[in-house]
Amino acid sequence: MASLWKSTVVTLEMIKWEHSVFALPFALTGAILAAGGWPTLRVLGWIIVCMVAARSAAMAFNRLADAQLDSANPRTAMRALPAGTLSNGFVAGFVVVSIALFVLGAAMLNRLTLELAPVALLVVLVYSYMKRVTRWSHLVLGLALGIAPSAAWIAVRGSLDIRIIVLTAAVLLWVGGFDVLYACQDFEHDRSVGLNSVPQAFGITAAFWIARLMHVGMLLMLCWLMELFGLGRIAMFGVALVTGLLLYEHSIISPKDLRRMNAAFFTLNGVISVVFFVFVAADVLMRK
């Protein structure tokens, strides 16, 4: 049991489960917009279970798929699988358990969430192979997180409203943009081993401009979302804060200085998602 617990803890550290905060607030935003307020605790609880389980399955599967590549990359060679801290079998078992928990959560919500569960799993798992196929793998990662608000809407209502797809598009562009920036760290390695990415294809300077354009697109989508749902000044102030945080994120890194990438990638993006959720939720709840 001690060995099982230790391996589980190492796995959770490897997949950085705490970074579920990136997409979870956007899923909760979708749920609140769908319910016109807080959904029931039962629905909210199963949405959270599905979000954490799906992300855990996707991240663990990604580490399995990339284990050989990670071992050849100085930046990732000390991850648990290439370093031998975890076995492939244990991580594969973790993936299976996470998928089972996700399907259970989908079944507990409604029929449509269960029917669409395989589609969601396909999206979040297939990303792991996209760098072998296309330089635009960043957008596939964006879609994997971006479906969260639409999925939460379906969880609440049992149907899909085209308006919430605008938030999916916003999250897709947000995640795609910061993943382009993050991939700049592996520019040399990706070119040497033939992996595809925007920095590898266009160079680091161009990649920064592409990421900026994606984030401008995200902000435009958020403004459109405000209009579609008739949200007010509180939500718009949240979008203004997100704009300021994105500007700061882009100011602390540059094509010639990637040293603060982790601060931009992990800390600020977590803050962005939480800030957006808090202000949209406040706007919706104060209108009830």
Buried (B, 14 or more C-beta within 10 A) or exposed (E): EEEEEEBBEBBBBBBEBEBBBBBBBBBBBBBBBBBEEBBEEEBBEBBBBBBBBBBBBBBBBBBBBBBEBBBEBEEBEEBBBBEEBBEEEBBEBBBEBBBEBBBBBBEBBBEBBBEBBEEBBEBBBBBBBBBEEBBBBBBBBBBBBBBBBBBBBBBBBEEBBEBBBBBBBBBBBBBBBBBBBBBBBBBEBBEEEEBBBBBBBBEBEBBBEBBBEBBBBBBBBBBBBBEBBEBBEBBBBBBEBBBEBBEEBBEEBEBEEBEBBEEBBBEBBBBBBBBBBBBBBBBBEEEE
